Amino acid sequence: MTLHKKSPVGLLMIVGVGCLFELWAIAALIGGLYRVNWQVTELVHQYLLASGMIRPIHTVVDYYTHIKGIEYIICVLFFVAFVMFFRYIQKTSAPMTASAANIMQE
């Protein structure tokens, strides 16, 4: 049996698998919230700790390194945004020429 993109059986199977994943994700979310006494921020904190996105800071050097990393990310984002903004400002719809006659008329 082959599944084509437009066949009803294939569509039902894809929707069914999607629903199973959705139920699993909702059950995992509710279970996680139950373990942290229904505190969303604590659940997010636990996730960030478990995934290694945040680490406990024990020394001043750890803190300074963390802050410098964030500072470099902000600088790179600013440089990219500045170039995009400059190109947007410099974009003109038609080339403009200034001649002495046009300046004198104004």
URBEL-V702730 format. One record per helix or strand of 3 or more residues. SS is the DSSP state (helix for helix, strand for strand). FROM is the first residue (numbers start at 1). TO is the last residue. If there is no record, write none. Layout:
# URBEL-V702730
ss=<SS	SS>
from=<FROM	FROM>
to=<TO	TO>
This chain:
# URBEL-V702730
ss=<helix	helix	helix	helix>
from=<8	40	60	100>
to=<35	51	90	105>
